[in-house]
């Protein structure tokens, strides 16, 4: 099977442009073939074992399994992270949340100042590891309720040679914990998709990504934000910041919740698609 054959098969699942992009990713990541290699026909030189593997990959993709899970990796902020079905696939929007934090907390010299940072709901560790790698002298802690997700995150920290303290914590019970003593930033991309939105989502998300990291009940879509903000009231030093990724449907409600909890300097920010996706607030 050639590259052309491969992407043609994928058009039953993807549009042509996406099918070609997915095919190029497969050939580059799994078989080390660049676009130039494909153009000069090196895809015809794969071994019989490689062709068998290619067929197996194709079958998984035709079942609408995300290519990141098939290949076991995803890119985030210029780094490659290991992923599997226990963690969400890192999204480009979340890169914007991290960049907002990094841009806001830069020192006059242009370097981002170190502080104690807590990432709640770390998943693959992409946020925590990016911050630990980007901020000199940062002390980064990362929580997740899933031991399987924490295993992935720890492997990613080792892969990128950064120090992050990983802890198994239920964010909904965090207000019961003894708070950090010097916490200046909490950042979180918690579950925020309401149950009623399931019908609008694509099968590659619904059938493969972990639902505990995606969905919240219709009757309480802000449950994680309320719990995290309550912990922030105890744990953040005066002047410390909360950074959230949020469902655009509930931006106004979250702003009001944070005001009621006596946070101030509440700001929202649009993502690259023009949706109100991010909120920050100061204790």
C-alpha positions in Angstrom: 0.0 0.0 0.0 1.4 3.4 -1.0 0.9 6.8 0.6 -1.7 7.6 -2.1 -3.6 4.4 -1.4 -3.5 5.1 2.3 -5.0 8.5 2.2 -7.6 7.5 -0.3 -8.8 4.9 2.1 -9.0 7.6 4.8 -11.4 9.8 2.8 -14.2 7.6 4.0 -13.6 9.1 7.5 -11.9 12.4 6.8 -12.1 15.1 4.1 -9.3 14.9 1.6 -7.1 17.6 3.1 -7.3 16.0 6.6 -6.9 12.5 5.2 -3.6 13.6 3.6 -2.4 15.3 6.8 -3.2 12.2 8.9 -1.4 10.0 6.3 1.7 12.2 6.3 1.7 12.1 10.1 1.6 8.3 10.1 4.4 7.9 7.6 6.6 10.4 9.4 6.0 9.3 13.0 5.8 5.6 12.5 8.1 5.0 9.6 10.4 8.1 9.5 9.4 9.2 6.0 9.3 12.9 5.4 7.1 14.6 2.8 10.2 14.7 0.5 10.6 10.9 1.0 7.0 10.4 0.0 7.4 12.6 -3.1 10.3 10.5 -4.4 8.5 7.2 -3.8 10.1 5.8 -0.6 6.7 4.8 0.6 6.9 1.9 -1.9 10.0 0.6 -0.2 8.4 -0.3 3.2 9.2 -3.9 4.4 6.5 -6.5 4.6 6.4 -6.0 8.4 5.9 -2.3 8.0 3.1 -2.9 5.4 1.4 -5.2 8.0 1.7 -2.4 10.6 0.4 0.1 8.1 -2.7 -2.0 7.5 -3.3 -2.3 11.3 -3.0 1.5 11.6 -5.4 2.0 8.8 -8.0 -0.2 10.3 -7.8 1.7 13.6 -8.2 5.0 11.8 -11.1 3.7 9.8 -12.8 3.0 13.2 -12.4 6.7 13.9 -9.8 6.3 16.5 -7.8 9.5 16.8 -4.5 9.4 15.1 -2.8 10.7 18.2 -3.9 7.6 20.1 -3.0 5.3 17.2 0.5 6.8 17.2 0.7 7.2 20.9 1.8 10.8 20.8 0.6 14.4 20.4 2.2 17.8 20.1 1.7 20.7 22.5 3.6 24.0 22.7 6.5 22.6 20.5 6.9 19.4 22.5 5.8 15.9 21.8 3.8 14.2 24.6 2.9 10.5 25.1 -0.8 10.0 25.1 -3.2 7.0 25.4 -6.9 6.5 26.1 -6.5 7.4 29.7 -5.7 11.1 28.9 -7.2 13.8 26.7 -5.4 14.7 23.6 -3.9 18.1 24.1 -5.7 20.8 22.1 -4.4 24.0 20.4 -6.7 26.1 22.5 -5.0 25.0 25.7 -1.7 26.1 24.2 -3.3 29.6 24.2 -4.1 29.3 27.9 -0.5 28.4 28.7 0.8 31.3 26.5 -1.5 33.7 28.3 0.0 32.7 31.7 3.6 32.9 30.3 3.1 36.3 28.7 1.4 37.8 31.7 3.9 36.7 34.3 7.1 37.8 32.5 9.7 39.8 34.3 10.9 43.2 33.0 13.9 41.4 31.5 11.6 39.2 29.4 12.1 36.1 31.4 9.1 34.5 33.1 9.5 34.6 36.9 9.4 31.4 38.9 6.8 30.7 41.5 4.7 27.9 42.9 2.2 26.6 40.3 -0.5 24.0 40.6 -2.0 22.4 37.6 -5.4 20.7 38.4 -6.5 17.9 36.2 -3.1 17.4 34.5 -3.9 14.5 32.2 -0.9 13.9 30.1 1.0 16.6 32.1 1.2 18.8 29.0 0.4 22.1 30.9 2.5 21.3 34.0 5.5 20.1 32.0 5.4 23.1 29.6 5.3 25.5 32.5 8.1 23.7 34.4 10.2 23.8 31.2 9.4 27.4 30.5 9.7 29.2 33.8 13.0 29.4 35.6 12.9 28.3 39.2 9.2 27.3 39.0 8.0 24.7 41.5 5.2 22.9 39.7 2.7 20.5 41.2 0.1 18.6 39.2 -3.0 16.8 40.3 -5.2 14.2 38.7 -7.8 11.8 40.0 -6.7 9.1 37.6 -3.6 6.9 38.5 -3.4 5.8 34.8 -3.2 9.5 33.7 -0.6 10.2 36.3 1.5 7.3 35.0 1.4 8.9 31.5 2.2 12.4 32.9 5.2 11.0 34.9 6.6 9.4 31.7 6.2 12.7 29.9 8.1 14.6 32.6 10.9 12.1 32.4 10.9 12.4 28.6 11.3 16.2 28.8 13.7 16.2 31.7 11.6 18.4 34.0 10.7 18.2 37.7 7.0 18.1 38.5 5.4 16.8 41.7 2.5 14.6 40.7 -0.3 13.8 43.1 -3.5 11.8 42.9 -6.1 14.2 44.1 -9.8 14.6 43.4 -10.3 18.2 42.6 -13.9 18.1 43.9 -12.5 17.3 47.4 -9.6 19.7 47.2 -11.1 22.2 49.6 -10.7 19.6 52.4 -6.9 19.5 51.9 -4.3 21.4 53.8 -3.4 24.2 51.3 0.0 25.0 49.8 1.8 27.6 51.8 3.3 29.6 48.9 1.0 29.1 45.9 0.9 31.9 43.4 -0.8 30.3 40.4 -3.5 27.7 39.9 -4.2 26.7 36.3 -6.8 24.2 35.2 -8.5 22.8 32.1 -11.1 20.8 34.0 -14.1 18.8 32.6 -16.5 21.4 31.2 -18.7 19.9 28.4 -22.3 19.6 29.6 -24.0 16.2 29.1 -26.5 17.7 26.7 -23.7 18.5 24.3 -22.8 14.9 23.7 -25.0 14.6 20.6 -23.1 17.4 18.9 -19.7 15.8 19.4 -17.8 13.6 16.9 -17.4 9.9 17.4 -13.6 10.1 17.6 -14.0 12.1 20.8 -17.0 10.3 22.3 -15.8 6.8 21.6 -12.2 7.1 22.6 -11.4 10.0 24.9 -12.0 9.6 28.7 -15.4 10.8 29.6 -14.4 11.7 33.2 -12.1 14.3 31.7 -14.8 15.7 29.4 -18.2 15.8 30.9 -20.1 17.5 33.7 -23.8 17.3 34.6 -26.2 19.7 33.0 -27.5 20.7 36.4 -24.0 21.7 37.7 -21.7 22.6 34.8 -19.4 24.7 37.1 -18.8 22.0 39.7 -15.1 21.8 39.1 -14.6 25.6 38.9 -16.4 26.1 42.2 -14.3 23.5 43.9 -11.0 24.7 42.5 -11.9 28.4 43.3 -12.7 27.3 46.8 -9.3 25.7 47.2 -7.8 28.8 45.6 -9.4 31.0 48.4 -7.4 29.0 50.9 -4.2 28.1 49.0 -3.4 31.2 46.9 -1.2 33.9 48.4 -2.7 37.4 48.2 -2.3 38.5 44.6 -2.2 35.0 43.3 -4.0 34.0 40.1 -6.5 31.4 38.9 -6.3 30.5 35.2 -9.1 28.5 33.6 -10.1 27.1 30.3 -13.9 27.2 30.1 -16.9 26.2 28.0 -18.0 29.4 26.3 -21.6 28.7 27.2 -20.8 29.3 30.9 -18.4 32.2 30.8 -20.8 34.7 32.3 -21.8 32.3 35.1 -18.2 31.6 36.0 -17.4 35.3 36.1 -20.3 35.8 38.5 -19.2 32.9 40.6 -15.7 34.2 41.0 -17.0 37.7 41.9 -19.2 36.1 44.6 -16.2 34.3 45.9 -14.4 37.6 46.2 -11.9 37.2 43.4 -11.1 40.4 41.5 -9.4 41.5 38.3 -11.5 39.0 36.5 -10.7 38.9 32.8 -11.9 36.7 29.9 -10.0 36.0 26.6 -11.1 34.6 23.3 -9.4 31.6 21.7 -8.2 31.6 18.1 -11.7 30.8 16.9 -13.2 33.9 18.5 -14.9 32.0 21.4 -14.7 33.2 25.0 -12.5 30.3 26.2 -10.3 31.5 29.0 -10.7 33.3 32.3 -8.3 34.5 34.9 -9.0 36.0 38.3 -6.8 37.3 41.2 -7.2 36.5 44.8 
